[in-house]
Amino acid sequence: MLKRAMAATFTILLNMGINSYTFEEPTLIISTAKHKMNTGKPQETPCLIRLVGSQEEICAFWEVVEQGGLSGDREYYERCLQRQEEGDLDIILAFLAGSGDPAGFCLLNWQPKYAVFKKLGIPEIQDLNVLRDYRKQGIGRAIIEYCEARARERGAEDMGIGVGLDSRFGAAQRLYVRLGYIPDGSGVSYDRKQIACGEMRPVDENLCLMMTKPLF
């Protein structure tokens, strides 16, 4: 069951429509996201976003990992669960409110590996994944805005995020810019380490442009 704490309610006006979000610290945000049913007609469906905590939520997290084709990274995500217990990061999970089906997740890393963020105390949104059937329906945006709200509550002044540079990450690149993220000015990084001019690296998921957004 979700903890029901005293809630701060806020409304966010988005460029692609007006959605209302209810933030109940620390576990819940409710977004109205467009969800296409089998009829092809878009319908407004609430999206619940909360921290992974209970055993049921952990099982749902593993379900998303498997459905997202990330089973090969199981050891990595097991370490993430351990780091959450240690307070270094949060695992954020999105559910469709009507069915309760898990739809996506991300990591909110309070101790990021990237040196610039670590030095400045900037938390980082990592591994944002939305299952293919639920993409382009506002769920990724809602997850990001939940993380931003949570970071504000903890006093963070900026939020960080990294994005890959090849065409697989084109939708994410456009989304982050729409949400107000800009390059951090430190150039390109590989595996969260800055690359000097003239260095050679493969163009894969580890080659990233690191971005930031002020939260106030």
C-alpha positions as CSV (number, residue, x, y, z in Angstrom):
1,M,0.0,0.0,0.0
2,L,1.1,3.6,-0.6
3,K,2.0,5.8,2.2
4,R,-0.4,8.7,2.3
5,A,1.4,11.7,3.7
6,M,0.4,15.4,3.7
7,A,0.7,16.4,0.1
8,A,1.9,19.5,-1.7
9,T,-0.1,19.9,-4.9
10,F,1.2,21.7,-7.9
11,T,0.1,22.2,-11.4
12,I,2.5,22.1,-14.4
13,L,1.6,23.6,-17.7
14,L,3.2,21.7,-20.5
15,N,4.0,22.8,-24.0
16,M,2.0,20.0,-25.5
17,G,-1.1,20.4,-23.3
18,I,-2.1,21.1,-19.7
19,N,-1.7,18.3,-17.3
20,S,-2.3,18.3,-13.5
21,Y,0.1,16.6,-11.2
22,T,-0.5,15.8,-7.6
23,F,2.7,15.2,-5.6
24,E,2.3,13.3,-2.4
25,E,5.7,13.2,-0.7
26,P,7.4,10.9,-0.9
27,T,5.8,8.3,-3.1
28,L,3.2,9.4,-5.6
29,I,2.6,11.7,-8.5
30,I,-0.5,11.4,-10.7
31,S,-0.2,12.5,-14.3
32,T,-2.9,12.5,-17.0
33,A,-1.1,10.9,-19.9
34,K,-2.6,10.1,-23.3
35,H,-2.9,6.3,-23.7
36,K,-3.9,4.7,-27.0
37,M,-6.3,1.9,-26.6
38,N,-6.7,-0.9,-29.2
39,T,-9.3,1.2,-31.0
40,G,-6.6,3.7,-31.9
41,K,-8.4,6.5,-30.1
42,P,-6.2,8.3,-27.5
43,Q,-7.7,8.4,-24.0
44,E,-6.7,10.2,-20.9
45,T,-5.2,7.6,-18.4
46,P,-3.7,8.4,-15.0
47,C,-0.1,7.4,-14.5
48,L,1.1,6.6,-11.0
49,I,4.8,7.2,-10.3
50,R,6.4,6.2,-7.0
51,L,9.6,5.0,-5.3
52,V,10.2,1.2,-5.4
53,G,10.0,0.0,-1.8
54,S,7.8,-3.0,-1.2
55,Q,8.5,-6.5,-2.5
56,E,5.5,-6.1,-4.9
57,E,7.1,-3.0,-6.4
58,I,10.5,-4.7,-6.6
59,C,8.8,-7.5,-8.6
60,A,7.2,-5.0,-10.8
61,F,10.6,-3.3,-11.4
62,W,12.0,-6.7,-12.5
63,E,9.1,-7.1,-14.8
64,V,9.8,-3.8,-16.6
65,V,13.5,-4.7,-16.8
66,E,12.6,-8.0,-18.5
67,Q,10.0,-6.5,-20.8
68,G,12.4,-3.7,-21.7
69,G,15.0,-6.2,-22.9
70,L,17.4,-5.3,-20.1
71,S,17.7,-8.8,-18.4
72,G,21.4,-9.0,-19.4
73,D,22.0,-6.1,-17.0
74,R,20.5,-7.9,-14.0
75,E,23.7,-7.7,-11.9
76,Y,23.8,-3.9,-12.5
77,Y,20.2,-3.5,-11.4
78,E,20.8,-5.7,-8.3
79,R,23.5,-3.3,-7.3
80,C,21.1,-0.4,-7.9
81,L,18.6,-2.0,-5.4
82,Q,21.5,-2.3,-2.9
83,R,22.5,1.3,-3.5
84,Q,18.9,2.4,-2.9
85,E,19.0,0.6,0.5
86,E,22.2,2.6,1.2
87,G,20.5,5.9,0.3
88,D,22.7,6.6,-2.8
89,L,19.9,6.5,-5.4
90,D,16.1,6.0,-5.8
91,I,14.5,3.6,-8.2
92,I,11.4,5.3,-9.6
93,L,8.6,3.2,-11.2
94,A,5.7,4.3,-13.3
95,F,2.4,2.4,-13.4
96,L,-0.8,2.8,-15.4
97,A,-3.3,3.7,-12.8
98,G,-6.3,1.9,-14.3
99,S,-4.6,-1.5,-14.8
100,G,-1.7,-1.2,-12.4
101,D,0.6,-2.4,-15.1
102,P,4.2,-1.2,-14.8
103,A,5.1,1.1,-17.7
104,G,8.6,2.4,-17.1
105,F,11.3,3.4,-14.6
106,C,14.4,5.5,-14.0
107,L,17.1,5.8,-11.4
108,L,17.5,9.1,-9.5
109,N,21.2,9.0,-8.5
110,W,22.1,11.2,-5.6
111,Q,25.8,10.2,-5.9
112,P,26.4,10.3,-9.6
113,K,29.6,9.0,-11.1
114,Y,30.0,12.0,-13.5
115,A,32.6,14.3,-11.8
116,V,31.0,17.6,-12.7
117,F,27.7,16.6,-11.1
118,K,29.4,15.1,-8.1
119,K,31.4,18.2,-7.4
120,L,28.4,20.5,-7.7
121,G,26.0,18.2,-5.8
122,I,23.7,17.8,-8.8
123,P,21.6,14.6,-8.7
124,E,21.3,12.7,-12.0
125,I,18.3,11.0,-13.7
126,Q,19.7,7.8,-15.3
127,D,18.4,4.8,-17.2
128,L,15.1,6.3,-18.1
129,N,13.1,3.5,-19.8
130,V,9.5,3.5,-20.9
131,L,8.1,0.2,-22.4
132,R,7.5,0.4,-26.1
133,D,3.7,0.1,-25.9
134,Y,3.5,3.2,-23.6
135,R,5.9,5.6,-25.4
136,K,4.9,9.0,-26.7
137,Q,2.1,9.2,-24.1
138,G,3.7,11.5,-21.6
139,I,5.0,8.9,-19.2
140,G,8.7,9.7,-19.7
141,R,8.0,13.3,-19.1
142,A,6.0,12.5,-16.0
143,I,8.8,10.4,-14.6
144,I,11.3,13.2,-15.1
145,E,9.1,15.8,-13.5
146,Y,8.5,13.5,-10.5
147,C,12.3,13.3,-10.1
148,E,12.6,17.1,-10.4
149,A,10.0,17.6,-7.7
150,R,11.7,15.1,-5.4
151,A,15.0,16.8,-5.9
152,R,13.5,20.2,-5.0
153,E,12.1,18.7,-1.8
154,R,15.7,17.7,-0.9
155,G,17.1,21.1,-1.7
156,A,18.8,20.5,-5.0
157,E,19.2,23.6,-7.1
158,D,19.8,21.8,-10.4
159,M,19.0,18.4,-12.1
160,G,21.3,16.5,-14.3
161,I,20.7,14.1,-17.1
162,G,22.7,12.4,-19.8
163,V,21.6,11.5,-23.3
164,G,23.2,9.3,-26.0
165,L,24.3,10.9,-29.3
166,D,23.2,8.4,-31.9
167,S,19.8,8.2,-33.6
168,R,18.4,5.7,-31.0
169,F,18.3,8.6,-28.6
170,G,16.7,11.1,-30.9
171,A,13.3,11.2,-29.1
172,A,15.0,11.5,-25.7
173,Q,17.2,14.4,-27.0
174,R,14.1,16.3,-28.2
175,L,12.2,15.6,-24.9
176,Y,15.0,16.8,-22.7
177,V,15.3,20.1,-24.6
178,R,11.6,20.7,-24.5
179,L,11.7,20.2,-20.7
180,G,14.4,22.8,-20.3
181,Y,17.6,20.8,-20.2
182,I,20.7,22.3,-21.8
183,P,24.3,21.0,-22.3
184,D,26.4,21.5,-19.2
185,G,29.2,23.0,-21.2
186,S,31.8,20.3,-20.5
187,G,31.7,18.6,-23.9
188,V,31.0,14.9,-24.6
189,S,31.6,12.2,-22.0
190,Y,32.1,8.4,-22.3
191,D,31.0,6.2,-19.4
192,R,30.6,9.5,-17.5
193,K,34.2,10.6,-18.0
194,Q,34.9,13.7,-20.1
195,I,36.6,13.2,-23.4
196,A,39.5,15.4,-24.5
197,C,39.8,16.9,-28.0
198,G,41.2,14.3,-30.3
199,E,40.4,11.2,-28.2
200,M,38.6,8.4,-30.0
201,R,35.6,6.6,-28.5
202,P,32.9,4.3,-30.1
203,V,29.5,5.8,-30.8
204,D,27.4,3.7,-28.4
205,E,25.1,4.1,-25.4
206,N,28.1,5.2,-23.2
207,L,28.8,8.2,-25.4
208,C,26.7,11.0,-23.9
209,L,26.0,14.7,-23.8
210,M,25.5,15.7,-20.1
211,M,22.7,18.2,-19.6
212,T,21.4,20.3,-16.7
213,K,18.3,22.2,-15.7
214,P,17.8,24.7,-12.9
215,L,15.0,23.6,-10.5
216,F,14.1,27.1,-9.1
